């Protein structure tokens, strides 16, 4: 398996523009997570899905952020309009909890580094 | 509100020494405590994890010590090697033990000097 795939790897945009980040989870994983990493705030959970349904979006900073998961193999995180303070590395992760294991590993993608000028 | 506090922020250890990173949590509903390792330009990767029904878990050179009453847990890296140089994050979750979102500490930048 190729692991969690994210695109683009780098995005530079102007303030006010719409930004769409994409994620393809590992096949068979039914949980998908979006995290944001900054120097100041560290790694923060934004939202997560189970079987394509949003379960907890309490970490989404404001209405400018939205996330969708139209099917089991694709998710998007959209920022509209973008602001300089949105500059961060955005990670997507996926997992498939097993009743046979006490350890639940979230597999992270390589991240998208977003710079908003 | 920071629910998982991690220290130190940075750590320098000589090769062969013991690296110790500490975390404390506030939410008593947490029931799963993983440690993630992150190299520059990469996503975090699971290193080792523990549940609160045990006080210690060892995997190779890595050991988690867990103190439920104090709401603290720590990572020990024995015989630290230059390849261990990375950023380490403690984390916690509840409601399904890892199948929900993780609450991360701020991270520890570990440097192992040869």
Interface residues (C-beta under 8 A of the other chain):
Chain A: X4 X31 X33 X42 X43 X44 X45 X48 X50 X55 X56 X59 X91 X93 X95 X97 X102 X103 X104 X105 X106 X108 X109 X110 X111
Chain B: X32 X34 X41 X42 X43 X44 X45 X46 X49 X51 X89 X96 X97 X98 X99 X100 X101 X102 X103 X104 X105 X106 X107
